């Protein structure tokens, strides 16, 4: 498994974990908040106890190490091939962090921590290990829910991520570098909330966007992914997800976490439906035709098109409307709009404020579930003809992406519902880069029935995401 993404890196240390993945449960019902290696409370002077130590004591028992194994097929050694050698398999190990959300064995971690895993187990701080199954994943929010067969597990106290203060204490708990540190006891780093509502667009290998994130300078190091970000009151306020690094290395003081309020909504959807209900109203926003990030931030959320028959059309939204507010949240650009969508719930009605011809207009929009591509995956491919991007095609069409699959033909339904049109170039599906037309076929086949599919495509020099389901 490859867990490293340039610049906005999801970093997992894979050393020395393969043997640990084969462990069996030592206790299925034990309360695993072991304190055998800790000094007794009576022996510690009260002057040494701080808000941080108290917060860690509340949350640390619920933190687990997530261990993964992935079996990959590899080609035979060239020398062996001369004597009839065949391709074989190779097992790779990965490590991350998670925490207990419900006492009956529900655990939250990052989607990228378990991506591609064929075997998953979790280990508590006292070494107790359980095999885990995947309840569901949401790659858009980089969240996954696991389940172990256990009860009465220590649960992480959950706070409110909607009222965070920039400058207040923040504590990251996790397992940096895994068992290289010698045991399963989680590590703790402390800092402050550096910012809220951060919208991130990666500039590394392939497009990737993360919206409405919590920024902290509490060190998030390799292996911390999926662990809790904790407030000074001892409540989980976020799920540590990413590190911003100029070299692909460790933390440089720019760490990001998914707000816990969103993580809880995602977990509830996965537990109830097996997938995340994705809010959709049927508008597509304009993007600036420039690489200058200031233009993207200051342009505004301008409606480029409204899908016929969509909730947006029924509410009266029009092209050239500028969305300025969702409920009480200001919308300054298309990134703010994508962030606002993540916090809406399917089935509710939401007031949107738009600027139209110099006046502000308020419209109520019914939030719908993202429409499925309601056909078997082979028919999805029949609705698009793709060709592998070549240097000649790039030059002829002025494509900026170095690799991908050019859409030669697309049905009206694909264009109307997903926004992709002939001439666009598919460059990534979920977090898998596309290098050929065949990659698209394989990726759609793999993700069909597994949950949300997010396709990144280039349109007129800009990268856009579009989401859909294949049942």
Secondary structure, DSSP 8 states (H G I E B T S, - for coil): -----SSEE-----TT-TTGGG---S-SS------TTS--GGGS-GGG--HHHHHHHHHGGGEEEEEEEEEEEE---HHHHTTT---EEEEEEEEEEEEEEETTTEEEE-HHHHTT-SEEEEE-TTS-EEE-EEEEEETTTTEEEEE-S--S-----B--GGG--TTSEEEEEE-TTGGGGSSS--EEEEEEEEEEEEEEE--SSS--EEEEEEEE-S---TT-TT-EEE-TTS-EEEEEEEEE-SSS-S-SS-EEEEEHHHHHHHHHHHHHHSS---EE--EEE---SSS-HHHHHHS-EEEEEE-TTSHHHHHT--TT-EEEEETTEE--SHHHHHHHHHT--TT-EEEEEEEETTEEEEEEEE-EE-----S-HHHHHHTEEEEE--HHHHHHHT--SSS-EEEEEE-HHHHHHH---TT-EEEEETTEE--SHHHHHHHHHHHTTTS-EEEEEEETTEEEEEEE---
